[in-house]
Each structure stands twice: as structure tokens, then as C-alpha cells.
Amino acid sequence: MNNSSLPGRAVLALILLAGFYVLAISIAAALAYLAYVDIKYSRHIHLRLILGCVLGVGGILWAVLPRPDKFQAPGPRFHAIRHARLFQELTKTAGAVEQALPGEVYLIPEMNAWVSHRGGFMGFGSRRVMGLGLPLLQTLTVSELRAVLAHEFGHFYGGDVRLAPWIYKTRSAIGRTLHQLDDSLIQLPFVWYGRLFLRITNSVARRQEYAADALAARVVGNAPLIGGLKKVNGAAGAFDAYWHSEVVPILSAGFRPPVAEGFALFLASPHISARMAENLEEEMQASHSDPYDTHPCLKERIEALAALPSAVGQLDDRRAMDLIDGVEALELEMLQVLFEEEDPGGLRPIGWKDALSAVYLPAWRQTAREHIRGFEGIRLGELPELAGKPQELSTRFEHPDAVTGDEKWEGACRLFGTAIVAALADRGHAIACEPGDPVLVEIGGERFNPFTILSDLASDRITAVRWKRLCAADGLEQLRLDAALHEDSRPEIRTSSGR
């Protein structure tokens, strides 16, 4: 295998780098000369002009000064002995594209995989590094992971990562220069050059992606790569949503959940699956790449792959995460990297089935008790009448962050949800609370989202007659929310699947 385009791209990268430094030094020299002329030839020295020139020269020279690459581990490191099955796949793929294994492979908390040269100075003395995302491993099959690995090794094969430090350093220097000059007129030439630089280098980056895709199709097959691309694009943003809505509340409560397992549950939720399908459809609607995008749009990549000759092999539909041994230990190490000075080892391990009783219910109950005066005298069977008076109901609570009437109403609905779910859980009603799904409580044999009950009653999605009938079936019509919140009994919480 060879790559004849590498010399041309290397020359282009050097020209762009040299062009930036010629621009920067020329402008700095012009500013210095302007200050010199004012001092030598003007009858009256213009201090503001001289000071501006001196600051401009200093800012430019400081911004363009090359910095050494300080690499910080992005997550726990995979080891060939401890993670033998993963390294078998890495070794097989690396051999297929005639590339050496990366010196370091890391688990990262991203829906992504990447390769790079890190450390050293402007790429010299650097080492090969790879990052594999925990959510990526949980989302892809083994065959799709092989295709992604072949694509990433394609960047090594194409020499892309050898050029990347030069492009990255130039981009960083342009950014530092714009920051130093801070909206002054001197900034304009750098703004122009920065846009030109991004358009050219990102155009090259998109061609590199096509080349890496083509290599992966020859080595593994285009079907696994197309499937992997669709999954990754459809799930874009899913891990961030999962992390902040599901994981962070449990970490904040002093517990440590199984992150990878929870993400699998999150992706299996019908609500999340539907949203992912919508995301994928939106991605497929984009017909052209933006000039500033580093990757071609999904539709263009899939069309290009479909037209290529493809390897044909037996598909492996196991989850890629099944290749990883010691997931719990890796997750703990990942948390240590994310939280740096804090000690995640002090967090108590907890399963997702136990999160309801240990984390969510105590938090909801505490919130409801903090606003107990707003529930004074309210019986569960009276909610249809109260839902018809949103303004009156909203005034029962303080809303420090709410501005509009709608925001106050939404806040009241959430507060009633905390009281309802706490009261029903204490009476043994089944609660469904799984990652990605809305909370559901069981009343009269039917399930409801406690946090939308008021708005559902107000909009007649739940009729008053139906609500009262269901409450009566369970003897809940006269249940006073304020009295229920005062009770200290804690029966065993009944949990049920919302799926």
C-alpha cells in the first residue's frame, strides 16, 4: 500500500503554516515600524499610538510562539494483557492495513473514536495514541467496531495524523492571536486568514475521511461501516443527555452506577430510540457538507461507500462492549480522570434498579416537603378542579427562577409530581423509573407520569371522570398530599418496568 497524496498535503500544510507566520511577523514589524516613525519624526509623541503598537507587537509575538504539546490522558488506558480480546481486534485490523499498533489506547467518555500523534514538538518525538468511546463500544456491534477501527487506522496509513500537529498548532496560534488582539482593527487580517485556513484544511480533512472510509470498506466491508456511521450519527448527543439526566444525579447523591449498563438501558428506551431515529433522519436530509466541516455529511459518506468495492466477511453481531474485560474497574478509572481531585472510589456502588429507592425517591420527597405548604388541604381526587385554575394553583408556590405564567405553571406541575410519586410510593404503588424513560406511577391499574398529571388533566388528556374513577378504585380520592408527606412510614418500594 502507498499514499501518493501525502507529499502534496504535507507541502500544503507547510505553505499554510509559513503563510500565517509571514502574515503575523509582517504585521508585527509594521506596528513596530509605525511606533519607531512616530518617536523619531513626530514633533509630539502619541503615547496611545505607541502603546497600542507595542501591545499589538507583544500580543502577536506571544500568540505565535510555538508551544510544546502537553498530552493529558483522556481516560483510563487499555492494556494488552488485561484487555486481550480488544487487542486481538486491534492487532488484526492494524495488520490488515499494514500499520503498527498505537502506543497507547484509552477509554474515553465520548461517542467517538480517534487517533492522533501526541507529545513532542510540532509532531517530532510524538507517539501514536487512540481513543475509543465507552458509549461507542456500547452502541456498535463487533463488526461495526472493526470497520471503525479500520477507518481510524486509515488515518495512520494516509499520514493524516502526521500532518495534524502542524495544522492544529497553526489553528491554535490563529485562535490565540485573535484572542490577544481582541476586536481591534489589527485582528481583521487574521480573521480573513483564519477563515481561509479553515476552509482549505477542512476541505483536505473531508477528503481524508473519504480515503479512510474507502480503506475500511476494502478491509472490513462497507455494510458494517455504514451501519456504524448511522448508529453514531443517530445517537449523537445521546451520551451527554444520559450523563446529565441519569448519571450525574446519582453521582451527586454519593453513589456510583454502572455507566455502560445504564447507557444500554437508555438506548433501549422507546423514547430515546424514537429520538435517535429522528436525529438520523435529519442527518440524512443534509445534502451537502458545510465548507467549514471537518467531516463530509452522512448522506455523502454513505453514497460514496455504497459505490465502492467492498470486502465480504462474516458479520459478528455481538456488542463491541463484550470485548472489554473489567468494565467496572475501567469506569472507576474514567471517573477518576473526569473528576481529577475528587475521589470517586468513595462513591457507593449501586445498581439501576436500586436508584429509585436510594436516590430519586428521597430527593423527590425532600423537594415536596420543602414546599409542603403549597399542598395544604389538597386531596388527590380534587386535582381535576385544581388543574382548571393554573394561575391560582401556581401562586401556592414560590418560583424564584420563573418569569412567565407558563414557567410558574410548569414549576407547579413538577412540584406536584414530586408529592404524588412520594405519596403513592409510600402506599406501595408500583413505580417505573428506568434510564431514558419517564417516571410512571400506577393508579387504578393504569400508568401515569406524575410530573405531567396536572397538565394532562388541564388539557383533558386525562378526563376528570376517568381520574376520579381510578382514584376511587385505589381508595385515593381523599388522600391529602400534605398529610401523606408528614408520614414517616417507608414500606418496601414496588418497582416495575416501564417497557
RONU-313697 format. One line per 10 residues: their letters; for each residue x, y, z of C-alpha. Coordinates in nm, 2 decimals. Layout:
<recs>
A = X:Y:Z; ...
</recs>
This chain:
<recs>
MNNSSLPGRA = 0.00:0.00:0.00; 0.11:0.36:-0.06; -0.03:0.70:-0.04; 0.09:0.94:-0.32; -0.12:1.23:-0.19; 0.08:1.26:0.13; 0.37:1.48:-0.01; 0.12:1.72:-0.16; -0.08:1.76:0.16; 0.24:1.80:0.36
VLALILLAGF = 0.35:2.08:0.12; 0.01:2.24:0.16; 0.03:2.23:0.54; 0.38:2.38:0.54; 0.27:2.66:0.30; -0.03:2.74:0.52; 0.19:2.74:0.83; 0.45:2.96:0.66; 0.18:3.19:0.53; 0.04:3.25:0.87
YVLAISIAAA = 0.38:3.33:1.03; 0.47:3.56:0.73; 0.14:3.74:0.79; 0.19:3.76:1.17; 0.56:3.88:1.16; 0.48:4.13:0.88; 0.20:4.29:1.08; 0.42:4.29:1.40; 0.70:4.45:1.20; 0.47:4.71:1.06
LAYLAYVDIK = 0.34:4.80:1.40; 0.69:4.83:1.54; 0.79:5.05:1.24; 0.49:5.27:1.30; 0.59:5.33:1.66; 0.95:5.39:1.55; 0.84:5.65:1.30; 0.62:5.83:1.55; 0.90:5.85:1.80; 1.17:5.96:1.56
YSRHIHLRLI = 0.99:6.20:1.33; 0.68:6.34:1.51; 0.71:6.67:1.70; 0.46:6.54:1.95; 0.49:6.18:2.06; 0.15:6.00:2.05; 0.16:5.78:2.36; -0.16:5.60:2.29; -0.05:5.51:1.94; 0.29:5.39:2.06
LGCVLGVGGI = 0.14:5.19:2.35; -0.11:5.03:2.11; 0.17:4.93:1.87; 0.38:4.79:2.15; 0.09:4.59:2.29; 0.00:4.47:1.94; 0.36:4.35:1.87; 0.38:4.18:2.20; 0.04:4.01:2.17; 0.12:3.88:1.82
LWAVLPRPDK = 0.46:3.75:1.90; 0.34:3.58:2.22; 0.04:3.43:2.04; 0.25:3.28:1.75; 0.52:3.14:1.98; 0.50:2.76:1.93; 0.40:2.56:2.24; 0.51:2.21:2.32; 0.22:1.95:2.32; 0.13:1.86:2.67
FQAPGPRFHA = -0.07:1.54:2.65; -0.31:1.46:2.93; -0.46:1.11:2.94; -0.83:1.15:2.83; -0.94:0.84:3.02; -0.82:0.50:3.16; -0.57:0.31:2.94; -0.64:-0.03:2.79; -0.37:-0.28:2.85; -0.28:-0.57:2.61
IRHARLFQEL = -0.29:-0.83:2.89; -0.59:-0.71:3.08; -0.79:-0.64:2.77; -0.67:-0.92:2.54; -0.98:-0.96:2.33; -0.99:-0.59:2.24; -0.62:-0.60:2.15; -0.68:-0.91:1.93; -0.92:-0.70:1.72; -0.68:-0.40:1.72
TKTAGAVEQA = -0.39:-0.63:1.61; -0.59:-0.79:1.34; -0.71:-0.46:1.20; -0.36:-0.30:1.22; -0.21:-0.59:1.03; -0.48:-0.57:0.76; -0.37:-0.21:0.68; 0.00:-0.27:0.74; 0.02:-0.03:1.04; 0.18:-0.06:1.38
LPGEVYLIPE = -0.04:-0.06:1.69; -0.09:0.27:1.87; 0.15:0.30:2.17; -0.15:0.39:2.39; -0.52:0.32:2.37; -0.76:0.50:2.60; -1.13:0.46:2.70; -1.29:0.80:2.66; -1.64:0.93:2.77; -1.75:1.02:2.42
MNAWVSHRGG = -1.95:0.88:2.13; -1.63:0.88:1.92; -1.31:0.71:1.82; -1.00:0.90:1.72; -0.63:0.85:1.65; -0.35:1.11:1.69; 0.01:1.18:1.74; 0.06:1.33:2.09; 0.35:1.47:2.28; 0.67:1.60:2.13
FMGFGSRRVM = 0.71:1.93:1.95; 0.52:2.01:1.62; 0.48:1.63:1.57; 0.85:1.55:1.63; 0.91:1.30:1.91; 0.54:1.22:1.93; 0.37:0.88:1.98; 0.06:0.71:1.83; -0.25:0.74:2.05; -0.60:0.61:2.01
GLGLPLLQTL = -0.92:0.69:2.19; -1.23:0.46:2.20; -1.55:0.59:2.34; -1.73:0.39:2.61; -2.07:0.48:2.46; -1.94:0.39:2.12; -1.84:0.04:2.24; -2.19:0.01:2.40; -2.36:0.11:2.07; -2.17:-0.08:1.80
TVSELRAVLA = -2.15:-0.44:1.71; -1.81:-0.61:1.69; -1.83:-0.59:1.31; -1.91:-0.22:1.32; -1.63:-0.16:1.56; -1.39:-0.34:1.33; -1.50:-0.11:1.05; -1.45:0.20:1.27; -1.10:0.07:1.37; -1.01:0.02:1.01
HEFGHFYGGD = -1.12:0.37:0.94; -0.91:0.51:1.22; -0.60:0.31:1.11; -0.67:0.45:0.77; -0.57:0.79:0.91; -0.24:0.64:1.02; -0.19:0.48:0.68; -0.28:0.81:0.50; -0.03:1.01:0.70; -0.32:1.23:0.83
VRLAPWIYKT = -0.20:1.22:1.19; 0.15:1.32:1.09; 0.01:1.64:0.94; -0.24:1.70:1.22; 0.00:1.86:1.47; 0.11:2.12:1.22; -0.25:2.21:1.13; -0.36:2.20:1.50; -0.07:2.42:1.61; -0.14:2.68:1.33
RSAIGRTLHQ = -0.51:2.68:1.42; -0.43:2.73:1.79; -0.19:3.01:1.70; -0.45:3.19:1.49; -0.70:3.15:1.78; -0.46:3.29:2.04; -0.38:3.58:1.81; -0.74:3.67:1.76; -0.79:3.65:2.14; -0.49:3.87:2.21
LDDSLIQLPF = -0.59:4.14:1.96; -0.95:4.14:2.10; -1.17:4.30:1.83; -0.91:4.56:1.72; -0.87:4.65:1.35; -0.54:4.46:1.36; -0.74:4.15:1.41; -0.91:4.17:1.06; -0.62:4.02:0.85; -0.60:3.73:1.10
VWYGRLFLRI = -0.98:3.68:1.08; -0.95:3.66:0.70; -0.66:3.42:0.71; -0.83:3.21:0.97; -1.13:3.16:0.76; -0.92:3.08:0.45; -0.71:2.83:0.66; -1.02:2.65:0.80; -1.18:2.62:0.45; -0.87:2.48:0.30
TNSVARRQEY = -0.76:2.25:0.58; -1.12:2.12:0.65; -1.16:2.05:0.28; -0.85:1.84:0.30; -0.98:1.67:0.62; -1.30:1.57:0.44; -1.10:1.41:0.16; -0.91:1.22:0.43; -1.23:1.09:0.57; -1.34:0.96:0.23
AADALAARVV = -1.00:0.79:0.19; -1.02:0.63:0.54; -1.38:0.51:0.46; -1.26:0.36:0.14; -0.98:0.17:0.31; -1.22:0.04:0.58; -1.46:-0.08:0.31; -1.18:-0.28:0.14; -1.06:-0.43:0.46; -1.38:-0.50:0.66
GNAPLIGGLK = -1.67:-0.41:0.43; -1.89:-0.11:0.36; -2.21:-0.26:0.53; -2.06:-0.26:0.88; -1.91:0.09:0.83; -2.24:0.23:0.70; -2.43:0.07:0.99; -2.18:0.21:1.24; -2.20:0.56:1.09; -2.58:0.56:1.11
KVNGAAGAFD = -2.57:0.45:1.47; -2.31:0.71:1.57; -2.49:0.99:1.39; -2.83:0.88:1.52; -2.70:0.87:1.88; -2.51:1.20:1.86; -2.58:1.38:2.19; -2.73:1.07:2.35; -2.45:1.01:2.59; -2.44:1.37:2.70
AYWHSEVVPI = -2.81:1.36:2.77; -2.78:1.03:2.95; -2.48:1.15:3.15; -2.65:1.47:3.28; -3.00:1.33:3.32; -2.92:0.99:3.46; -2.56:0.96:3.59; -2.49:1.30:3.74; -2.79:1.29:3.99; -2.67:0.95:4.12
LSAGFRPPVA = -2.31:1.06:4.15; -2.43:1.38:4.33; -2.62:1.16:4.58; -2.29:0.97:4.66; -2.35:0.66:4.45; -2.17:0.51:4.15; -2.39:0.34:3.89; -2.27:0.10:3.62; -2.23:0.36:3.34; -2.21:0.13:3.04
EGFALFLASP = -2.50:-0.08:3.15; -2.72:0.22:3.21; -2.63:0.36:2.87; -2.75:0.04:2.71; -3.08:0.07:2.90; -3.10:0.44:2.80; -3.06:0.35:2.43; -3.32:0.07:2.46; -3.59:0.32:2.58; -3.86:0.37:2.31
HISARMAENL = -3.85:0.74:2.37; -3.47:0.76:2.31; -3.49:0.52:2.02; -3.75:0.74:1.85; -3.54:1.05:1.91; -3.23:0.87:1.76; -3.44:0.78:1.45; -3.53:1.15:1.42; -3.17:1.26:1.45; -3.07:1.01:1.19
EEEMQASHSD = -3.34:1.13:0.95; -3.23:1.49:1.00; -2.87:1.39:0.93; -2.97:1.21:0.61; -3.16:1.52:0.49; -2.84:1.73:0.48; -2.74:1.70:0.11; -2.41:1.89:0.12; -2.13:1.94:0.36; -2.05:2.28:0.50
PYDTHPCLKE = -1.72:2.43:0.38; -1.61:2.45:0.75; -1.70:2.09:0.84; -1.41:1.85:0.90; -1.63:1.55:0.80; -1.85:1.50:0.50; -2.22:1.49:0.57; -2.36:1.15:0.64; -2.55:1.12:0.32; -2.24:1.19:0.11
RIEALAALPS = -2.03:0.94:0.30; -2.29:0.66:0.27; -2.34:0.73:-0.11; -1.96:0.72:-0.16; -1.93:0.40:0.04; -2.22:0.23:-0.15; -2.04:0.29:-0.48; -1.71:0.13:-0.36; -1.60:-0.24:-0.39; -1.64:-0.40:-0.05
AVGQLDDRRA = -1.49:-0.68:0.14; -1.73:-0.96:0.22; -1.70:-1.14:0.56; -1.90:-1.30:0.83; -2.07:-1.05:1.05; -2.03:-1.05:1.43; -2.34:-0.91:1.59; -2.21:-0.92:1.95; -2.19:-0.59:2.12; -1.84:-0.44:2.10
MDLIDGVEAL = -1.85:-0.39:2.48; -1.84:-0.77:2.51; -1.48:-0.75:2.41; -1.39:-0.54:2.72; -1.30:-0.72:3.04; -1.31:-0.54:3.38; -1.56:-0.28:3.28; -1.64:-0.17:3.64; -1.27:-0.10:3.71; -1.24:0.10:3.39
ELEMLQVLFE = -1.54:0.30:3.47; -1.40:0.39:3.81; -1.07:0.49:3.65; -1.27:0.70:3.40; -1.44:0.88:3.68; -1.11:0.95:3.84; -0.99:1.12:3.52; -1.31:1.32:3.49; -1.32:1.44:3.85; -0.95:1.48:3.90
EEDPGGLRPI = -0.91:1.60:4.26; -1.22:1.42:4.39; -1.22:1.06:4.49; -1.49:0.86:4.31; -1.37:0.55:4.49; -1.56:0.68:4.79; -1.89:0.66:4.60; -2.10:0.36:4.69; -2.17:0.12:4.40; -2.54:0.10:4.31
GWKDALSAVY = -2.75:-0.09:4.05; -3.00:0.09:3.84; -3.29:-0.10:4.00; -3.19:0.04:4.34; -3.16:0.40:4.22; -3.53:0.47:4.27; -3.54:0.39:4.64; -3.19:0.51:4.72; -3.16:0.83:4.52; -3.47:0.95:4.33
LPAWRQTARE = -3.75:0.90:4.59; -3.56:1.06:4.88; -3.48:1.36:4.66; -3.84:1.39:4.54; -3.98:1.35:4.89; -3.74:1.62:5.02; -3.84:1.86:4.75; -4.21:1.80:4.82; -4.16:1.86:5.19; -3.97:2.18:5.13
HIRGFEGIRL = -4.29:2.31:4.96; -4.54:2.13:5.18; -4.75:2.45:5.24; -4.84:2.46:4.88; -5.01:2.12:4.91; -5.21:2.21:5.22; -5.56:2.06:5.22; -5.53:1.93:4.87; -5.68:1.58:4.81; -5.57:1.36:4.52
GELPELAGKP = -5.93:1.34:4.39; -5.95:1.72:4.36; -5.67:1.76:4.11; -5.91:1.80:3.80; -6.07:2.10:3.96; -5.73:2.25:4.06; -5.59:2.19:3.71; -5.86:2.41:3.57; -5.72:2.70:3.78; -5.35:2.72:3.68
QELSTRFEHP = -5.29:3.08:3.80; -5.44:3.01:4.14; -5.25:2.69:4.18; -4.92:2.84:4.08; -4.95:3.11:4.35; -4.93:2.84:4.61; -4.55:2.81:4.55; -4.26:3.04:4.52; -4.09:3.04:4.18; -3.76:3.23:4.21
DAVTGDEKWE = -3.64:3.14:3.87; -3.97:3.16:3.68; -4.06:3.47:3.49; -4.37:3.40:3.29; -4.70:3.24:3.40; -4.63:2.93:3.19; -4.30:2.88:3.37; -4.47:2.91:3.71; -4.73:2.66:3.59; -4.46:2.41:3.47
GACRLFGTAI = -4.29:2.45:3.81; -4.61:2.38:4.00; -4.67:2.07:3.78; -4.32:1.94:3.87; -4.37:2.01:4.24; -4.70:1.82:4.24; -4.52:1.54:4.06; -4.27:1.50:4.35; -4.56:1.49:4.61; -4.77:1.25:4.41
VAALADRGHA = -4.49:1.00:4.34; -4.37:1.01:4.70; -4.72:0.96:4.84; -4.80:0.67:4.61; -4.47:0.50:4.66; -4.52:0.51:5.04; -4.85:0.33:4.99; -4.70:0.05:4.79; -4.80:0.16:4.44; -4.57:0.04:4.17
IACEPGDPVL = -4.32:0.29:4.03; -4.14:0.25:3.70; -3.81:0.45:3.67; -3.56:0.33:3.41; -3.29:0.52:3.22; -3.44:0.71:2.93; -3.80:0.65:3.02; -4.04:0.89:3.20; -4.13:0.81:3.56; -4.46:0.62:3.57
VEIGGERFNP = -4.68:0.56:3.87; -4.97:0.30:3.88; -5.32:0.42:3.98; -5.63:0.20:3.94; -5.43:-0.04:3.72; -5.32:0.23:3.48; -4.99:0.41:3.45; -4.93:0.79:3.46; -4.64:1.02:3.45; -4.67:1.20:3.79
FTILSDLASD = -4.49:1.51:3.67; -4.74:1.57:3.39; -5.06:1.47:3.56; -5.17:1.83:3.63; -5.11:1.94:3.27; -5.27:1.62:3.13; -5.58:1.70:3.34; -5.58:2.06:3.23; -5.57:1.96:2.86; -5.82:1.67:2.90
RITAVRWKRL = -5.57:1.41:2.80; -5.69:1.27:3.13; -6.06:1.34:3.19; -6.19:1.43:3.53; -6.43:1.14:3.53; -6.16:0.89:3.44; -5.92:1.03:3.71; -6.18:1.02:3.99; -6.28:0.66:3.89; -5.92:0.54:3.90
CAADGLEQLR = -5.85:0.72:4.23; -6.17:0.57:4.38; -6.06:0.22:4.27; -5.75:0.25:4.48; -5.91:0.44:4.77; -5.71:0.76:4.69; -5.98:1.02:4.64; -5.94:1.16:5.00; -5.56:1.12:5.02; -5.43:1.46:5.14
LDAALHEDSR = -5.08:1.53:4.99; -4.97:1.74:5.28; -5.07:1.47:5.54; -4.90:1.20:5.33; -4.58:1.39:5.32; -4.58:1.42:5.70; -4.59:1.04:5.74; -4.27:0.87:5.83; -4.36:0.51:5.72; -4.13:0.37:5.45
PEIRTSSGR = -4.28:0.04:5.31; -4.08:-0.15:5.05; -4.09:0.03:4.72; -4.25:-0.16:4.44; -4.07:-0.11:4.11; -4.19:-0.21:3.77; -4.06:-0.19:3.42; -4.19:0.09:3.21; -4.12:-0.11:2.89
</recs>
